[in-house]
Amino acid sequence: MKLAGSILAVATAVLMLAPMAPAQKDLSTSGIRFWVERADAIRMPETYDADNYFNSYQPGTNSFRGFTANGCHDSDHKPNCTQAIDGTAVWDATATYPSSSYHEDVLYGQLNSNPLVSWAMCGQWLNSTISYNGVLYGFSHGENPSTTDLSATKTCGDSSTHHKTMTLFTSTNSGLTWDHTSPTLIIDSTDNSSGPSGESGEGDCNIIPGTTYAYMFCRHPSNTTSDGSRFDTTGLARAALSNLTSFVKYDNGWGSQPGVNGQDSDIPGYLNDGTDAVSYKLGTSATYWKDKGWVMLLGVSDSSFNGIKMSFTALSNLGTNDVQFTTFPYPLMGDEGYYFASNPTRNAYLYPAALNLLDGTRSFDLTQKAQFELVYGFVPHYNTLEQRILAMRSVTVSTSSTAQDPQVLVALTTRFDSSFNQRYSSTQPVEYGVEPFSPVSFSQIEVDTVGYLPQFFSGTNPPMSQGQTLTKIVECTSTAPWPAGHPDHLITTSSCDSNYYEDTVAGYSYPSKPATGNSVEIYRCSGNANSTHWVSTSNTCVVSGVSIGKSEKSLGWIITK
């Protein structure tokens, strides 16, 4: 692609009472710890989802409606549409098509080959919603062909040259249908609009409500003559909650630059590692941390950061003329670069979004539940972009008055497939399912959490933690398809074995037992039955009281709760 009554009544009340944080770049983050829990594949590879920032709305008690976007079911709506999926929880987006809980093509760009709006004929990707006075407002990313494709072929052509915009839609039936007759263009830009190649415009935006204004964070998709490093930087706009059709852009302060074709500036984030290194690639996935009064941005497009970047600022700071963010010094999930491509060199993690597990909003409150739900598109490196997996996992958040080390930890899970007598240990969902496009393997969770792997930058210098130089842990897949389309998945130290390719950096381990906190030593096991691998806390590879393999080596120590 790239609220009944008052505005989120409960959310607004909390926003009004939230503590006021200083409007500065150096928020204190050293006492925060994130436990990234087990990863699950919610929807296996298909062409209809995981191409937007997944968002959720709660129509009623134990009732949630999730919105995901990519291809269209109806050829009259092609090429790109948003789907609505009903479930009983935020994470329950498993309904199959066709069914009464799966509502196809609720937003689309064309009808019978006729564009519904002149600025987004290539489709509508719903990124976020706000409910206000019985109306659900939908903020949708839209795309048009480049001026060359539009004039020459009148088709959507090459998506890498599309023009990006944001459109406001409304719904009076909780997002089952949307008013396609009078949508409003709310965000656009002249950036690169007449350029010979590349993306143009402004889009991929996400919105959160404040007390008076709603704030929208947007992506700049191209460099400009005046800003040669503008590509993938973050912009900001706001509109009064009482008038969500009229946005003003932040341009080194709040003035009168309109949302449509107005000028705006890049929003800075300062790395909270003592260097204050500045980056303007903060991402656009916004969530409100209610009990701290902070806004959190998630982003993956800064390839120099190596992972899901988290940046924070006080909600009150967004109303000033000096908007700045503090960037957390560790990734929420590490990687070795950003890959938005088919068959990525490493696993690709796309469109991360943090949702409230209680009401589905872009928010979380540790006084109500100490977790949020992380949703993202997962593309294993031998999959195409049409074969994305919609992944979800809870993230447990804790705060302390003392500095935490490590601060981000990702769960390692072992699954079992009895059909192949094969185990699969990973920090990510099972990669298989490309053929035949269904979750047919490793349905049994044998060990929910073996332990947690600390997350650090995967640079040239090994990270330090608790006085130890850490060991890099990598995930690898065998180049041989055996057994039967389920190639061996290997977790090991430093680099992959011969005839294995690297999927991702899983995290890091300690060479010896850490001085503080709970921990466990883990081992690389090879099964007696078929020599496939898994990770165990038993040095004799015991499962259910029986040794079923041999330990090939220790992988070091990792953290436990």
BELHU-V705890 format. One record per residue. RES is the residue in three letters. PHI is phi in degrees with one decimal (* if undefined). Layout:
BEGIN
res | phi
RES | PHI
RES | PHI
END
This chain:
BEGIN
res | phi
MET | *
LYS | -158.5
LEU | *
ALA | -60.3
GLY | 76.2
SER | -100.7
ILE | -58.6
LEU | 40.5
ALA | -43.8
VAL | -66.0
ALA | -61.0
THR | -64.2
ALA | -61.0
VAL | -68.2
LEU | -59.0
MET | -68.8
LEU | -99.3
ALA | -62.7
PRO | -64.6
MET | -90.5
ALA | -94.0
PRO | -64.8
ALA | -82.5
GLN | -150.0
LYS | -89.3
ASP | -117.7
LEU | -63.4
SER | -81.2
THR | -122.8
SER | -68.9
GLY | -95.0
ILE | -94.1
ARG | -130.2
PHE | -115.9
TRP | -104.3
VAL | -88.0
GLU | -82.6
ARG | -53.2
ALA | -93.8
ASP | -127.2
ALA | -85.3
ILE | -81.0
ARG | -130.7
MET | -81.6
PRO | -53.2
GLU | -157.8
THR | -96.8
TYR | -110.6
ASP | -149.9
ALA | 67.2
ASP | -116.4
ASN | -142.6
TYR | -81.6
PHE | -54.7
ASN | -139.4
SER | -137.6
TYR | -132.8
GLN | -104.9
PRO | -71.1
GLY | -167.2
THR | -60.9
ASN | 55.1
SER | -135.9
PHE | -132.0
ARG | -124.5
GLY | -97.3
PHE | -117.1
THR | -133.7
ALA | -142.1
ASN | 179.8
GLY | -73.1
CYS | -104.9
HIS | -79.4
ASP | -90.4
SER | -63.7
ASP | -71.3
HIS | -102.2
LYS | -54.3
PRO | -99.0
ASN | -131.5
CYS | -143.0
THR | -107.3
GLN | -108.2
ALA | -113.2
ILE | -127.4
ASP | -92.6
GLY | -159.2
THR | -98.4
ALA | -151.3
VAL | -57.1
TRP | -81.1
ASP | -87.9
ALA | -125.0
THR | -101.9
ALA | -56.1
THR | -91.1
TYR | -105.3
PRO | -87.8
SER | -161.7
SER | -70.5
SER | -97.2
TYR | -117.7
HIS | -110.7
GLU | -82.0
ASP | 52.2
VAL | -73.8
LEU | -130.1
TYR | -151.7
GLY | -102.4
GLN | -136.1
LEU | -135.6
ASN | 54.8
SER | 69.4
ASN | -105.6
PRO | -59.7
LEU | -78.4
VAL | -135.1
SER | -72.7
TRP | -100.7
ALA | -154.4
MET | -75.4
CYS | -87.8
GLY | 135.4
GLN | -132.7
TRP | -114.8
LEU | -72.7
ASN | -101.8
SER | -161.9
THR | -136.1
ILE | -136.1
SER | -102.8
TYR | -150.8
ASN | 52.9
GLY | 80.9
VAL | -116.0
LEU | -95.8
TYR | -96.5
GLY | -112.0
PHE | -108.6
SER | -117.5
HIS | -74.9
GLY | -128.6
GLU | -139.1
ASN | -122.8
PRO | -64.5
SER | -60.8
THR | -60.0
THR | -67.4
ASP | -64.5
LEU | -64.0
SER | -80.3
ALA | -87.2
THR | -117.6
LYS | 54.2
THR | -123.6
CYS | -75.9
GLY | 54.6
ASP | -83.1
SER | -65.7
SER | -74.0
THR | -116.2
HIS | -70.6
HIS | -98.6
LYS | -99.3
THR | -147.4
MET | -127.1
THR | -125.1
LEU | -98.5
PHE | -114.9
THR | -129.2
SER | -140.8
THR | -110.2
ASN | -129.5
SER | 62.2
GLY | 87.6
LEU | -69.7
THR | -135.7
TRP | -125.9
ASP | -73.9
HIS | -87.8
THR | -88.5
SER | -141.0
PRO | -69.6
THR | -119.9
LEU | -72.7
ILE | -117.2
ILE | -134.5
ASP | -155.8
SER | -152.3
THR | -88.0
ASP | -53.7
ASN | 57.7
SER | -65.0
SER | -112.7
GLY | -70.6
PRO | -74.1
SER | -157.7
GLY | 84.9
GLU | -72.7
SER | -148.4
GLY | 83.5
GLU | -159.7
GLY | -167.9
ASP | 53.7
CYS | -86.9
ASN | -134.7
ILE | -127.2
ILE | -132.4
PRO | -86.8
GLY | -102.2
THR | -86.4
THR | -115.5
TYR | -116.2
ALA | -102.5
TYR | -111.2
MET | -117.2
PHE | -103.2
CYS | -127.9
ARG | -102.5
HIS | -88.6
PRO | -89.2
SER | -152.1
ASN | -74.3
THR | -130.1
THR | -60.2
SER | -85.5
ASP | -136.9
GLY | -71.6
SER | -119.4
ARG | -76.7
PHE | -52.6
ASP | 70.2
THR | -79.0
THR | -102.4
GLY | -114.3
LEU | -139.6
ALA | -142.0
ARG | -143.7
ALA | -144.6
ALA | -62.9
LEU | -59.8
SER | -83.0
ASN | -149.4
LEU | -80.7
THR | -93.2
SER | -126.2
PHE | -102.5
VAL | -119.9
LYS | -89.8
TYR | -82.4
ASP | -129.8
ASN | 54.2
GLY | 135.7
TRP | -91.9
GLY | -127.0
SER | -132.0
GLN | -68.8
PRO | -71.6
GLY | -62.9
VAL | -95.0
ASN | 67.2
GLY | -80.1
GLN | -84.0
ASP | -147.1
SER | -112.5
ASP | -79.5
ILE | -89.8
PRO | -88.9
GLY | -128.3
TYR | -111.4
LEU | -65.7
ASN | -89.6
ASP | -122.2
GLY | 96.3
THR | -95.8
ASP | 56.5
ALA | -59.2
VAL | -99.9
SER | -139.3
TYR | -107.7
LYS | -99.4
LEU | -102.7
GLY | 85.3
THR | -128.8
SER | -85.3
ALA | -97.1
THR | -142.2
TYR | -101.7
TRP | -89.8
LYS | -64.9
ASP | -71.2
LYS | -98.4
GLY | 72.8
TRP | -108.1
VAL | -102.9
MET | -112.0
LEU | -108.3
LEU | -110.3
GLY | -150.7
VAL | -127.6
SER | -84.4
ASP | -86.0
SER | -65.2
SER | -78.7
PHE | -87.4
ASN | 62.8
GLY | 142.8
ILE | -74.7
LYS | -83.6
MET | -115.6
SER | -132.0
PHE | -131.5
THR | -151.1
ALA | -70.5
LEU | -54.8
SER | -62.7
ASN | -65.9
LEU | -66.5
GLY | -88.2
THR | -94.0
ASN | -97.5
ASP | -142.2
VAL | -73.5
GLN | -139.9
PHE | -123.5
THR | -100.0
THR | -93.5
PHE | -62.1
PRO | -79.4
TYR | -132.4
PRO | -76.2
LEU | -66.7
MET | -142.3
GLY | -82.7
ASP | -153.5
GLU | -121.3
GLY | 131.6
TYR | -104.2
TYR | -128.1
PHE | -104.9
ALA | -164.4
SER | -69.7
ASN | 47.8
PRO | -63.5
THR | -59.8
ARG | -130.5
ASN | -50.8
ALA | -104.4
TYR | -119.1
LEU | -120.0
TYR | 49.0
PRO | -68.9
ALA | -139.1
ALA | -110.6
LEU | -119.7
ASN | -75.5
LEU | -71.5
LEU | -91.9
ASP | -132.4
GLY | 83.4
THR | -74.9
ARG | -81.7
SER | -164.4
PHE | -154.0
ASP | -143.1
LEU | -67.0
THR | -75.9
GLN | -106.4
LYS | -156.8
ALA | -85.8
GLN | -145.8
PHE | -128.3
GLU | -99.5
LEU | -95.2
VAL | -120.5
TYR | -157.9
GLY | -85.3
PHE | -117.2
VAL | -121.3
PRO | -59.6
HIS | -72.2
TYR | -101.2
ASN | -94.5
THR | -89.1
LEU | -65.7
GLU | -80.1
GLN | -117.2
ARG | -82.2
ILE | -106.1
LEU | -83.5
ALA | -108.1
MET | -139.7
ARG | -160.4
SER | -78.0
VAL | -123.1
THR | -88.3
VAL | -116.5
SER | -130.8
THR | -128.1
SER | -143.3
SER | -79.4
THR | -112.6
ALA | -65.5
GLN | -104.6
ASP | -149.5
PRO | -80.5
GLN | -106.4
VAL | -128.7
LEU | -135.1
VAL | -117.8
ALA | -71.3
LEU | -107.4
THR | -120.5
THR | -115.3
ARG | -113.1
PHE | -134.9
ASP | -120.7
SER | -68.6
SER | -64.4
PHE | -113.5
ASN | 49.1
GLN | -129.7
ARG | -106.2
TYR | -143.7
SER | -102.5
SER | -164.5
THR | -92.3
GLN | -124.0
PRO | -62.6
VAL | -59.8
GLU | -79.3
TYR | -74.6
GLY | 125.4
VAL | -59.9
GLU | -121.0
PRO | -99.2
PHE | 61.5
SER | -153.5
PRO | -79.1
VAL | -102.1
SER | -134.9
PHE | 55.5
SER | -77.9
GLN | -90.1
ILE | -86.6
GLU | -81.0
VAL | -131.7
ASP | -58.7
THR | -138.1
VAL | -64.5
GLY | 170.1
TYR | -122.3
LEU | -94.6
PRO | -60.4
GLN | -109.6
PHE | -141.9
PHE | -66.6
SER | -94.0
GLY | -92.0
THR | -76.2
ASN | -97.2
PRO | -60.7
PRO | -72.8
MET | -111.4
SER | -155.0
GLN | 49.9
GLY | 78.2
GLN | -116.5
THR | -85.0
LEU | -81.5
THR | -106.1
LYS | -73.3
ILE | -113.3
VAL | -116.4
GLU | -105.9
CYS | -136.3
THR | -126.2
SER | -66.0
THR | -75.8
ALA | -89.4
PRO | -74.0
TRP | -66.6
PRO | -89.6
ALA | 48.2
GLY | 82.6
HIS | -119.8
PRO | -57.9
ASP | -57.3
HIS | -107.6
LEU | -117.9
ILE | -112.8
THR | -151.4
THR | -94.0
SER | 69.3
SER | -152.5
CYS | -73.9
ASP | -67.0
SER | -59.3
ASN | 67.9
TYR | -127.7
TYR | -112.0
GLU | -79.5
ASP | -90.8
THR | -169.4
VAL | -83.8
ALA | -74.7
GLY | 150.8
TYR | -138.0
SER | -127.9
TYR | -96.8
PRO | -61.7
SER | -133.9
LYS | -57.5
PRO | -61.5
ALA | -70.5
THR | -125.9
GLY | 81.0
ASN | -85.7
SER | -155.6
VAL | -148.2
GLU | -85.9
ILE | -119.4
TYR | -131.5
ARG | -85.7
CYS | -107.2
SER | -123.2
GLY | -74.5
ASN | -65.8
ALA | -72.9
ASN | -144.5
SER | 65.6
THR | -78.3
HIS | -110.3
TRP | -156.6
VAL | -111.2
SER | -134.3
THR | -90.8
SER | -101.6
ASN | -77.4
THR | -114.9
CYS | 58.2
VAL | -83.5
VAL | -128.8
SER | 53.6
GLY | 83.2
VAL | -125.1
SER | -75.8
ILE | -116.0
GLY | -166.9
LYS | -127.2
SER | -83.0
GLU | -86.8
LYS | -176.1
SER | -78.8
LEU | -100.2
GLY | 99.7
TRP | -108.6
ILE | -128.2
ILE | -86.3
THR | -127.1
LYS | -81.5
END
